[in-house]
Amino acid sequence: MTFLATRRAVTAGLALSPLFAPSVLRAQGEPIRLGTLMPLTGAGGPYGPSMRKAVEGVVESVNSAGGIGGRRIQLYGEDSQTNPDAAVRAARKLIDVDRVSAIMGTWASAVTTAVAPLAWESRTMLFTVSGADSITQLPHRGYIIRTQPNSTLQITKLSEFLGQQGAKRIFILAAQTPFALSNKEILEREMPKYGGQVLGQTIYDREKTVFRSEVDQALRARPDYIFLNGYTPDVTILLRELFRAGWTGGKVAPAYAINQRLLDSLPADVTNGAVTWAPSPDIESPAFKRLQALLGTNDPDPYSCQTNDHAALAALAIAKAGAATGDAIRENVRKIAQGAGERVTEVTEGLRLLAAGREINYAGASGACDFTDNGDILTCPFRYEQAEGAKLKTIRIS
């Protein structure tokens, strides 16, 4: 997929925004090449199309306003298939053939782990929504920015919630993924603070279609909560197996696993009571409200909010640097997203201020975009929801 603004849109943008259009010649300069690598199919398939549209909205805004220094953004997109091997092939095309300076939107931690070496070796910036702690522990030399909270922050928040719910005995059913072991270790460290404990963990192959033996292992431990640490397809099967086994205790899973697609596929009796948690977008931000309009939904998922910010961060870092390279983005992304600059929530507003020589501090649909030295997001609020009558009901944002 290649996204190109129409000639009419570009022309209109030039007329409306002289700051970005000093001449027709500059507007026709070599495009700035950016790439997306999102899960259009596979376990992450419910999220990929929306994530891509969120990026396209930023690109269209920039191009309609005349581009960056008169240069339009040309967006190239590939499907990761939520599969590391497919993602590596797709990333190689984006880097070697399309010659992008940034890749945005890798979702599954296994995909990001596989793609990351290609990014840092080619000096291509990688923006990701993956959460495994191990990702930013890679020797990435600053070429990774993660807008998704890492596993430590996510599981610490989950432990706090479970403790407040009175959970004392937790058993984990986990897909074989990069974050399975670290999530267990964090939960084991945090739950004793609330008088709880982790009884054990069973790792399963998420390609299986039956998990009765894994469910039986969990039930034999006599937990009061079962943590379903997987993806939508396998968690769907696990919930069905738990219901058939007569489980009436607590069920908790990441929001990317128990979503509306899952609820639509199972009877409400199977899903009622299941709790999810996820990083919460900044629902009061003008950026979030614009994304609601763009996507045609009142509840954009966190990943679309984050990829919307990926595109804005890349564009603003390029404008700040005056160069469209991975190195330029790496060196300038924090300069436009944290510090004492003027707060902006919209990419063209930021471009205007940068063109005027002003400093900016971008905060977008996903919230403040402040990062540690190794590329992790510093903090964010979390939203907790519970399945009730085939719908998810928000029970807390904190």
C-alpha positions in Angstrom: 0.0 0.0 0.0 1.3 3.4 -0.9 -0.6 6.5 0.3 -0.3 9.6 -1.8 -2.2 12.8 -1.3 -4.1 13.9 -4.4 -2.8 16.8 -6.5 -5.9 18.7 -5.6 -5.3 18.3 -1.8 -1.7 19.3 -2.1 -2.6 22.3 -4.2 -5.2 23.4 -1.7 -2.7 22.9 1.1 -0.2 25.1 -0.7 -2.7 27.9 -1.1 -3.8 27.7 2.6 -0.4 27.5 4.2 2.4 29.7 2.7 4.7 28.8 5.6 5.2 25.3 4.0 5.0 26.4 0.4 7.6 28.9 -0.6 7.6 27.7 -4.2 6.1 25.2 -6.5 9.6 23.8 -7.1 10.1 23.0 -3.4 6.7 21.4 -3.2 7.8 19.0 -6.0 11.0 18.0 -4.2 11.8 14.3 -3.4 9.1 12.9 -1.1 9.8 12.0 2.5 9.5 8.2 2.8 7.9 6.7 5.9 6.6 3.2 6.4 4.1 1.2 8.4 4.4 -2.4 9.5 1.1 -3.3 11.1 -0.9 -6.5 11.8 -3.5 -6.4 9.0 -4.0 -10.1 9.4 -3.2 -12.7 12.1 -3.9 -12.2 15.9 -3.5 -8.5 15.6 -5.7 -8.2 12.6 -8.6 -6.5 14.4 -6.3 -3.5 15.1 -4.1 -3.1 12.1 -6.5 -1.3 9.6 -7.5 1.3 12.2 -3.8 1.8 13.2 -2.9 2.4 9.6 -5.8 4.8 9.0 -4.6 6.8 12.1 -1.2 7.2 10.4 -2.8 8.1 7.1 -4.7 10.9 8.8 -1.5 12.6 10.0 0.1 12.2 6.6 -2.9 13.7 4.8 -2.9 16.7 7.2 0.8 17.3 6.6 0.5 17.0 2.8 -2.6 19.1 2.6 -0.7 21.8 4.5 2.1 21.7 1.9 4.3 19.1 3.4 7.5 19.5 5.5 9.7 22.2 4.0 7.8 21.8 0.8 8.3 18.0 0.7 5.3 15.7 0.8 5.3 12.5 2.8 5.0 9.3 0.8 3.7 6.4 3.0 4.5 2.8 2.3 2.6 0.1 4.2 3.2 -3.6 4.8 1.3 -6.4 6.7 3.3 -8.0 9.5 0.7 -10.8 9.5 1.4 -10.9 13.3 4.2 -13.2 12.3 7.9 -12.6 12.8 9.1 -14.3 9.6 6.6 -12.4 7.5 7.4 -9.2 9.3 11.1 -9.5 8.6 10.5 -9.9 4.9 8.1 -6.9 4.9 10.6 -4.8 6.9 13.4 -5.7 4.5 11.2 -4.4 1.6 10.4 -1.2 3.4 14.1 -0.6 4.2 15.8 -1.8 1.0 13.3 -1.2 -1.7 11.1 1.7 -0.4 14.0 3.3 1.5 11.9 4.6 4.4 13.5 6.6 7.2 11.0 5.3 9.8 8.9 2.2 10.3 5.8 2.7 12.5 3.3 0.5 14.2 4.8 -2.9 15.0 2.4 -4.6 17.3 3.3 -8.1 18.5 6.4 -8.2 20.7 7.8 -11.2 18.7 7.5 -9.1 15.5 9.2 -6.1 17.0 12.0 -8.3 18.4 12.6 -9.8 15.0 12.5 -6.5 13.1 14.5 -4.4 15.5 18.0 -5.5 14.3 17.1 -4.6 10.7 16.1 -1.2 11.9 19.2 -0.3 13.9 21.6 -1.9 11.4 20.1 0.3 8.6 19.7 3.3 10.9 16.0 3.3 10.4 13.8 4.6 13.2 11.3 2.1 14.6 8.2 3.2 16.4 6.4 0.4 18.2 3.3 -0.4 20.3 4.8 -3.7 21.7 5.1 -4.0 25.4 7.8 -6.7 26.2 10.5 -5.3 28.5 13.1 -7.1 26.4 12.6 -4.9 23.4 14.2 -1.7 24.7 16.9 -3.8 26.4 18.1 -4.7 22.9 21.3 -2.9 21.7 19.2 -0.6 19.5 21.4 2.4 19.8 18.4 4.8 20.1 16.5 3.6 17.0 13.5 2.4 19.0 10.7 4.6 20.5 8.0 2.7 22.3 4.6 4.5 23.0 3.2 1.4 24.7 4.0 1.0 28.4 6.5 -1.8 28.9 5.7 -5.0 30.7 6.9 -3.8 34.0 4.5 -0.8 34.1 1.6 -2.9 32.7 1.9 -5.8 35.1 2.6 -3.5 38.0 -0.7 -1.7 37.2 -2.5 -5.1 36.9 -1.1 -6.3 40.2 -2.4 -3.1 41.9 -5.8 -3.7 40.4 -5.9 -7.4 41.4 -4.8 -6.5 44.9 -7.6 -3.9 45.2 -10.1 -6.6 44.0 -9.0 -8.9 46.8 -7.3 -11.5 44.6 -5.0 -13.7 46.6 -4.3 -16.7 44.4 -3.4 -16.2 40.7 -2.7 -18.8 38.0 -1.4 -17.8 34.6 -2.3 -19.4 31.3 0.2 -17.8 28.9 0.8 -18.0 25.1 4.4 -18.7 24.2 5.6 -15.1 23.6 8.5 -12.9 24.5 6.6 -11.3 27.4 5.3 -14.5 29.1 8.2 -15.1 31.4 8.8 -11.5 32.3 5.1 -10.9 33.0 5.1 -13.9 35.5 8.2 -12.6 37.2 6.8 -9.1 37.6 3.4 -10.5 38.9 5.3 -12.7 41.4 7.2 -9.7 42.6 4.2 -7.3 42.9 1.4 -9.5 44.3 2.9 -10.1 47.7 2.5 -6.4 48.3 -1.2 -7.0 48.4 -1.2 -10.3 50.2 -1.4 -12.3 47.0 0.7 -14.9 45.2 1.2 -16.5 41.8 0.5 -20.2 42.1 2.1 -21.1 38.7 2.0 -20.6 35.0 1.3 -22.9 32.1 2.8 -21.9 28.7 0.8 -23.0 25.7 1.2 -23.1 21.9 -1.3 -20.5 20.7 -1.8 -22.3 17.4 -3.6 -25.1 19.2 -7.4 -25.4 18.9 -8.0 -27.2 22.2 -6.7 -26.1 25.6 -8.6 -28.4 28.0 -5.5 -29.9 29.5 -4.0 -26.4 30.2 -7.3 -25.3 31.8 -7.4 -28.4 34.0 -3.8 -27.6 35.2 -5.0 -24.1 36.2 -8.1 -25.4 38.0 -6.1 -28.0 40.0 -4.2 -25.1 41.5 -7.4 -23.7 43.0 -6.9 -20.1 42.1 -9.3 -17.2 42.6 -8.2 -15.4 39.5 -6.9 -16.8 36.2 -4.7 -14.5 34.1 -5.2 -15.2 30.4 -2.0 -13.8 28.9 -2.6 -14.4 25.2 -4.2 -13.1 22.1 -7.8 -12.9 20.9 -7.9 -16.3 19.0 -6.4 -18.4 21.8 -8.2 -16.5 24.6 -11.5 -17.1 22.8 -10.9 -20.8 23.1 -9.6 -20.6 26.7 -12.8 -18.7 27.8 -14.9 -21.4 26.2 -13.0 -24.1 27.9 -13.2 -22.4 31.3 -17.0 -22.0 30.9 -17.4 -25.7 30.0 -15.3 -26.6 33.0 -17.7 -24.7 35.3 -15.2 -21.9 36.2 -16.9 -19.1 38.1 -13.8 -17.3 39.5 -12.1 -14.2 38.2 -10.8 -13.9 34.7 -8.4 -11.2 33.5 -6.7 -10.6 30.2 -5.1 -7.8 28.2 -7.6 -5.6 26.4 -6.0 -6.5 23.1 -7.1 -10.1 23.8 -10.6 -9.6 25.1 -12.1 -7.1 22.7 -15.5 -6.5 21.0 -14.6 -9.0 18.3 -14.2 -11.7 20.9 -17.4 -10.7 22.7 -19.3 -10.9 19.5 -18.0 -14.4 18.9 -19.1 -16.0 22.2 -22.3 -16.1 24.3 -22.4 -13.5 27.0 -22.5 -16.2 29.6 -19.0 -17.3 28.6 -17.5 -13.8 28.8 -19.5 -12.1 31.6 -17.2 -10.9 34.4 -14.0 -11.0 32.4 -11.8 -8.0 33.2 -9.4 -6.2 30.8 -6.8 -3.5 31.3 -4.9 -1.3 28.8 -3.1 2.0 28.6 -5.8 4.7 28.3 -5.6 7.4 25.6 -5.9 11.0 26.7 -9.7 11.2 26.2 -9.8 15.0 26.9 -7.1 15.8 24.3 -8.1 17.7 21.1 -5.9 15.1 19.4 -8.1 12.3 20.7 -11.2 14.1 19.6 -9.8 14.6 16.1 -9.0 10.9 15.9 -12.5 10.0 17.0 -13.8 11.9 14.0 -11.2 10.5 11.6 -11.9 6.8 12.6 -15.7 7.3 13.0 -15.8 5.9 16.5 -16.2 7.3 20.0 -13.6 4.8 21.3 -10.4 4.6 19.3 -8.2 1.7 20.5 -4.9 2.6 22.3 -2.8 1.3 19.4 -4.5 3.6 16.8 -4.0 6.5 19.2 -0.3 5.6 19.5 0.3 5.1 15.8 -1.4 8.5 15.2 1.3 9.9 17.5 4.0 7.9 15.7 3.4 9.7 12.5 3.2 13.1 14.2 6.4 12.5 16.1 8.3 11.4 13.0 7.0 14.4 11.0 7.9 16.9 13.7 11.3 15.4 14.3 12.1 15.6 10.6 10.9 19.3 10.6 13.0 20.0 13.6 16.1 18.4 12.1 15.6 19.7 8.6 16.5 16.2 7.3 14.4 13.1 6.6 16.7 10.3 7.9 16.5 7.8 10.7 19.4 9.5 12.4 17.6 12.9 12.2 14.4 11.4 13.8 16.4 9.7 16.5 18.3 12.8 17.4 15.3 15.1 17.4 12.2 13.1 18.6 12.7 14.0 22.2 13.4 17.7 21.4 9.9 18.0 20.0 8.1 15.8 22.5 9.4 16.8 25.9 10.8 19.8 27.6 9.8 23.4 28.0 8.5 24.1 24.5 5.0 25.2 23.7 2.5 22.4 24.1 0.9 21.3 20.8 -1.5 18.5 20.0 -1.8 18.8 16.2 1.0 18.1 13.7 0.5 21.1 11.4 0.3 23.4 14.4 3.7 22.0 15.5 5.1 22.4 12.0 4.1 26.1 11.9 5.7 26.8 15.2 8.9 25.0 14.2 9.0 26.9 11.0 8.8 30.1 13.0 11.8 29.0 15.1 9.8 28.1 18.2 10.3 25.2 20.5 7.4 22.7 20.9 6.3 19.9 23.3 4.0 17.5 21.4 1.3 15.6 23.3 -1.1 13.6 21.2 -4.1 11.2 21.2 -2.2 8.7 23.4 -1.1 11.4 25.9 2.2 12.9 26.8 5.0 11.5 24.6 7.9 11.6 27.1 10.5 8.9 26.8 13.4 7.5 28.8 16.9 7.3 27.3 16.3 3.8 26.1 13.0 4.7 24.4 10.3 3.7 26.9 7.3 5.8 27.6 7.6 7.3 31.1 4.0 6.8 32.3 0.4 6.9 31.3 -3.1 6.2 32.8 -4.7 2.8 32.5 -8.3 1.9 31.7 -10.0 -1.2 33.3 -13.1 -2.7 31.7 -15.4 -5.6 32.5 -17.5 -7.7 30.1 -21.2 -7.4 30.8 -23.9 -8.6 28.4 -21.5 -8.9 25.4 -20.2 -5.3 25.9 -17.2 -3.9 27.8 -18.0 -1.5 30.5 -15.4 0.9 31.9 -15.0 0.4 35.6 -11.9 2.6 36.3 -9.3 4.9 34.7 -6.3 5.5 36.9 
